[in-house]
Amino acid sequence: MTGPEIPDVRPGARITLIVNPASTRARQGLGRDAERMLARHGLEAVFETQAHGGAEGLAGTAAAAGATLVVTVGGDGTVNQVAAALAGTHVALVPLPAGSTNVFTRALGWPKGGAEALAVLDRLLAEAREPEEIVLGRLRAEGIDRPFSMNVGVGVDAETVDIIETRPWLKHRLRHLGFALATVVAQRRLARGPGLDISVDGAAAVHVGAVAVACGSPYAFVGPLAFDLAPGARHDGTLAWIAVERVRALGVAAASLGAARGGRHVRSPKVLHGTGAREIVLTAAEPFALQSDGEALGRHTWATLTTGPTLRVLRP
């Protein structure tokens, strides 16, 4: 933790900056640029993450010390950890785009470029823009009870993340090709799998091959394209969901194409889709791969998804 000299501090502004030095744009100097800019607006502390999961503890420390705003320079993992720590508190979050995808950051409307995002944040702080409140989702499973910022998946995305996490060379050496290969393997696994049951808001369970649930939109980004797999999620205290009865290569391709073109895939009679859900219960006879906000969470035989805590965020 360091405390830079703070000129002309605006009364009431107490800002903490959390930097993941391993993130793409932190290595390019975005963290240093953010520190210099935030020093004009009330920066009190700068933390650097040291290990996986460290951002959550640092954000909790900042909140306990009286911070009113936490700015992150990191990827989706860093942002999700900080959001989990700040959910339900008075402390607002500003996630600067510093990773490779930045799903939550871009979903809030922040520019893709780090320099552009810093310029916008500089203006908002000068204007004393008030944060607004959004509603996250909450995931419970064996040994897990945590908020999620954007999505939870049981299906191709979860299997793909599981494959990538256990074989990180696919991501680091092959990049997009590695993800494509992992997706093919994941689809084949699920085609042979036993599936799971989904119950929405207490309705009778339906047997399906894969499920995706979102509390915000889009579900993900693929390059510049918004990937709206579960349309209708708006961080408004409800959940949108999509399920398919069977996982087949052509169906996965069609859903991917539709998700990238405004959500037309949900019109297919082979797709189950809903919005406005408050509780979604997933159960299975055999453990299924589970991912939340792009993080592999192991395999489970049940999971319950509900509307979760609120989070204060500063939007452009």
Sequence and secondary structure as in RCSB ss.txt:
>XXXX:A:sequence
MTGPEIPDVRPGARITLIVNPASTRARQGLGRDAERMLARHGLEAVFETQAHGGAEGLAGTAAAAGATLVVTVGG
DGTVNQVAAALAGTHVALVPLPAGSTNVFTRALGWPKGGAEALAVLDRLLAEAREPEEIVLGRLRAEGIDRPFSM
NVGVGVDAETVDIIETRPWLKHRLRHLGFALATVVAQRRLARGPGLDISVDGAAAVHVGAVAVACGSPYAFVGPL
AFDLAPGARHDGTLAWIAVERVRALGVAAASLGAARGGRHVRSPKVLHGTGAREIVLTAAEPFALQSDGEALGRH
TWATLTTGPTLRVLRP
>XXXX:A:secstr
 B    SS  TT  EEEEE TTSHHHHTTHHHHHHHHHTTTTEEEEEE  STTHHHHHHHHHHHTT SEEEEEE 
HHHHHHHHHHHTTSS EEEEEE SSS HHHHHTT  SSHHHHHHHHHHHHHTT   EEEEEEEEEETTEEEEESS
EEEESHHHHHHHHHHH THHHHHHTHHHHHHHHHHHHHHHHHS  EEEEETT   EEESEEEEESSS SEEETTE
EE SSTT  SSS EEEEEESS  HHHHHHHHHHHTTTSGGGGSTTEEEEEEESEEEEEEEEEEEEEETTEEEEEE
EEEEEEEEEEEEE   
